[in-house]
């Protein structure tokens, strides 16, 4: 039987929400930038990496760890 690691799962979900919020906040600011395309490429790479890490953490947390039978 496996035990769900809720701390890791919740941190993963928070990271996904923060990555999406960062992307949306920076897309509003991109209009004022000198090079909005380069800014959004950088923001997309960063938010994609953080969002991907969050998804992996959420999945690993929900899978959980094995419990000892003893």
Secondary structure, DSSP 8 states (H G I E B T S, - for coil): -EE--HHHHHHHHHHHHHHHHHHHHHHHHGGGSS-HHHHHHHHHHHHHHHHHHHHHHHHHHHH-EE----
